[in-house]
């Protein structure tokens, strides 16, 4: 009889509990702060360094690989364009909703304990919205990779992917190299993510020693705000678009999608829910050839739930460190999270890595991930459900649009 391995999410929870417990013990020990900061925190810093190291290559090669894989978009023509436009628009709306909810929660002082937590961080000087837009486009191919300028890295990845597609046969070798490097860095990513329990324990312990356990007291509130965002996004965006563009009532849509949504919630895996998702959208009236293209593509580039998680956590972490996010930072989060959604799929632990990227893009400390990593699995269940529901909504909308287009062609 083989023993079942405990999932990584459980190990991270254990790491969080151990880190908090160790912090509480060290609070009562003379020189406990020195022990925590001198001997425990460095191991957490090593984990963060590895996390920062993997962000750039993962984003660069994952996004480039995703663009290259969309060579099928040319074959299906208008289907691909409609799909990508829908995905990007809904993801951008998801981030805006998350930032709005996060700002409301902060304004209502729902994160009161964090506002006086004592965590300190001096953010870099802010910049105007136009400066943010200008700085998206790199003037150097290497500097953005060295400096981890994430929006510029995303632009480089997109240009690399499109360049390889446009090169056609001469770009085949480059495409294989990109796919190979993407796979290699995903494997490295696996190794780093497996260190998460130790990293979380070593990061949260000094925080508890310095600030006390109350810094963790509002995690439940952050989860609540995130799930309000998940529900509102599904109820507003998917109901309106499915009803208005596909002619399907929201009640019919959500009842038809219930099996796939329950599968996604329990497994926290978009890929695992894909076969059931395909079956549900076909029952709701989607054409198989459309759904079989839109759903796998959505599993690669459509991450509305992940975008909501990133936006709310960014506000939460900024609050913990006493940083006020301005218009420029908010715009950067929207752009980064929307574009980063292209590279999140198929990467184990991607939520944590992509959150690190979003934090770095607005100059927030990556150390803040420790505040939410212990309950990441609970975040993940909700965001995965939103992700696959968005894929299904797009499949139905595009399918109905293609039906109408075919009908018009026959009339002519």
N, C-alpha and C positions, 0 to 999 in steps of 0.2 A: 504494500500500500504506500503510494507516494504522498509525501507531505505537501500540502498546499503552501506556497510562498505567500507571505503577507505582502499586499500591494504597496507600492512606493508611497502612495498617499498616506497610508497608515503609518509608515515609517517616519514620514515628515511630521505627522501629528505627534508621534512619540518623541521625535527630536525637539519639537516645540515644548512639550510637557517637561522633558528633561532639562531643557535650557531654562525654562521658567523656574522649575524646582531648584536648580543649581543657583540661579540668581537670588532666590529667596533665602537660601542657606547662606550664601556669601554676604547678604545684607547684614546678617547677624555676626559675621566674622570680622575681627579687626583686620584692617588692610584688605577687606573684601573687594573694594573697588580696584585696588592696585592689582590684585590677583586676576580679577575678571578682565581688566584692560590690558594687562601685561602678558598673560599666559593663555587666555581663552579667546579673546577678540582676534588675535592674529590669525587663528585658524579660520575664523569666519571671513577675515579679509582675504585669505588665500582662495576661499570658495568664490568670493565676489570677483576676485581677479580673473579666475577661470571663466566665470559667467560673462564678464566684460570681454574677455578674449574671444569667446565663441560667437558673440552677437554679430560682429561685422561679417565674418565668413558665412555664417548661417543665413543672414539677410541677403548678402550679395549673391550667393550661389543658389539659394532657394528661390528667390524672386526671379533671377535669370532663367533658372530651370523651368519655373512655372510659365514664364512668357514663351519659352521655346516649345513647351508642351502644347501651347495654344495654337500650334500650326494647324490644328483641326478647325480653328475658328474661321480660317480662310475658306475651308471646304463647306462649312455650313452657313457662311455669309452673314446674313442679317441676324440669324439666331445668336451668333457669338457676340455681335455688337450689342443687341438688346440685353443679353445676359450680363455682360460686363457693366454696361451702364446702370442696370438695375442694382447689381451687387454693390457697385461703388457708391451710388446715391444712398442706398439704405444703410450702408456702413457709416458714411459720413453723418447721416441723421442720428445713428446710434451713438456716435461719439458726442455729438452736440447734446443729445438727451442726457447722456451720462454726466457731462460737465455741468449741465443745468441742475440736475438732481444733486450732484455733489456740492455745488455752490449753495443750493437751497438748504441742504443738510448742514453745511458749515454756517450759513446765516442764521439758522435756527439753533445753533450751538449744540447740535447733536453729537459733535465731536469735542465737547467741552473739556473732557479730561485730557485730550491730546493738545488742545490749544495752550495748555499750561504745563505740558509734559516735561519741559526743560530740554528737549532734544534741540540741539543747535546746528544750524547750517547757514552759511552765507552764500546765497545764490549768485551766479554771475550777473553782470549788468544786463538789464533787459534791452530789447531792441524793438523798433517799430514793426508794424505789420508788413510794410513794403520791404523793409530790410530782411524780414523773415522770408518773403517770397523770393527776393533776389538771391539770398544765400542758399536757396534750395539747389541752385544750379552750380555745379563745381567748376572752378577754373583750372583745376589740377586733378589728374586721375589718381594720384597716390595719396595726397594730403588727407582727403576725406576718410580713407581707410585707416590711416595712421592716427588721425585725431578722433575717430569714431563719430564723425558728423553724419548722423544717421539719415537725414533727409537726402543728403548728397549721395550717400551710399545707395539708397533706394533708386535715385535717378540713374546712377551708374549701372546698377543691376538691370533696370528697365532698358536702357540704351544698349547694353551688352546683349540682352535677350533679343531685342528687335533687330539689332545688327546681324546677329547670327541667322535669324529667320530670313532677312533680306538677302543674305549671302547665298542662300539656297544650298546647292551641292557643295560649294566651297566652304560652307559653314558647318558641314556635318561633323568634321573632326573637332571643331571648337565646341559644338553642342555636346559631343560625347565627353569632352574634357570637363565641361561645366556640370553635366549630370554625374560624372564620376566624383568630382570634388564635392558636390552637394551630398552625395551618399557618404563620402569619407567624413565630412564635418558633422553629419547627422550621427554617425557612430561615435565620434568624439563627444558630441553633445550628450549621447546616452550615458557615457562614462561620467561626465560632469554632473548630470542631473542625479545620478545615483549617490552623489555625495551630499545631496540636498539635506537629508536629516542631520548630518553632522554640521553642515554649514548653518542651518537654521538655529540649531542649539547653541552654537558658538556666537552667533550674531545677537540672538535675543537675550542671552544671559547677561551681558554687560548692560543692556538697556534696562532690564529689570533691576539690576544692582543699583544703577544710578538713579532711576526714576520711580522704582516700586512697581508692583503688579498692576496698578491702576492704568498704566499705559496700554494694557491689553483689554481694558474694560469695555471699550467701544467697538470691538471687532464685530460683535453681534449686530450693532447698528449699521456698520458698513455692509455686512451681508444683507441686511434688510433693505438698504438703499439700492444695492445692486439688483436684488430680486424685484423690487418695485420697477427698476429700469427695464429688466427683462420682460416683465408682464406688460408694461406700458408700450414698449416697442412692438411686441407681438400684437397687442390689441389695437394699437393705432395704425402702425405702418402696414402690417400684413393684412389686417382686416380691410383697410381702405384700398390697398392695391389689388388684392384678390377680388374684392367686390367690384371695384371700379374698372379694372382692366381685364379680369377673367370672367366676370359675371357670375361668380360663385359666392354664396352667402358666407359670412364669417363663421356662423354656427356650423354649417355643412363642412367648411374647410377644417376647422379645428377638431370636430368630431371624427372626420375622416383621417386626420393626421394623428389622432390620439395614440395608436399603437407605436408608431415611429417615435413620437415624442417621449413616450414612457421608456422605450428602449434606449433612446439617447440620454435621458435623465439618469437611468440606472447604470448605464455603462460608461457615461461621459466620453463616448467615442463616436465621432461623426462617421468614421469609416465603418465601424461596427453596425451603425444604424442604417447604412446606405442601402442594402438590399430591401429592408422593410420600408424605407422611405420611398424607394422606386415603386414598390407594390402599392403603397398608399396613394401616391400621386396618379398612378395609372387608373386606380379605382375612381379617383375624383375627376378623371377625364383627360389627363395629359397624354399626348402622343408619346409612344415608347421611344422613337428615335430622338425626340427632343429631350425627354427626361433623361435618357441614357447619356446625353451630352452635358446637359445643364447641371445635373446633380453631382457627378464627379468633379466638374469644374468648380462648382460651389464648395465642395469639400476642400478645394485647393485655395480659392481666393475669396470666399464669402465668410466673414467672421464677425457678424453683427454682435453676437453675444460677447465675444472676446473684446471687441471694441468698447462695449459698455463697461466691462470689467476694467479695462485699462484706464478709461476716462475717470471712473469713480475712484479707483485706487490711486491715480495720480493726484486728485484733489485731496484724498485722505492722507496720503504721505506728505504732500505739501503742507497740510494743516499741522501734521505732527511735528514738522520742522519749522513751523512759523513762517512759511513762505506764501506770499500772496501771488497767485497766478494772474498775470495781466492779459490783455487782448492778444498780444503777440504770442505769449506762451500757450494760450488756449487754441489759437489758430494752428500753432505748431503741433499740438497734441492731436487735433482733428486730422491734419495732413499726415502725420506720422502713423497714427493708428489706422487710418484708412488705407494708406499705401502698404503698411506692414501686414495687413490682412492677407495680402497676396502670398506672403511667405510663412504663414503660421501653420498651415495644414501639414499633416504627416510628420510633425516634429514632436517627439515625446517631451512633455514639459514645456511646450512652446509658450504657454501663457506667461510663465515666469520670465523667459528669455525676452519675449516681445515687450513685457512690462519694463524690463531693464532698458530696452531700447527707447521706449517712450519717455522714461524718466531721464535718461541721458540727453534726449533731444531738447528738453527744457531745463537742463541743468539741475535736476533734483537728484539727491543722493540715492544710489542704487541700494545702499544699506536699508532703505525703507521697505524693501521687499520682505525683509524678515518679519515685519508687522502683519503681513497678510499670507505668507507662505504656508503657515500651519493649517489654515482653513481653505487652502487653494482648491482642494477637492470639492468642497461645497460650492464654491464659485463655479467650478468647472462643470458640475452637473447642470446648473441653470444655463450657463453660456452655451454649452453644447446643444441643449434643447432648442435655444433660440437660433443657433447656427443652422441646424438641419431644417427647422421650420421655414427659415428664410430661403433655403435652397428649394424647398418644395413650392413655396409661393411663386418663386421665379419660374420654375418649370411649368407650372400651370398657366401663368401669365403669358410666357413666350409661346407656349403651345396654342393657346387660344388666339393670340395675335397671328400666328402662322396659319391657323385655320381660316381666319378672316381674310388674310392675304391670298390664300389659295382660292377661296370662294370668289373674291373680286376678280382674280385672274380668269377663272372659268366663265364669269359673266361677260368679260370682254371678248 
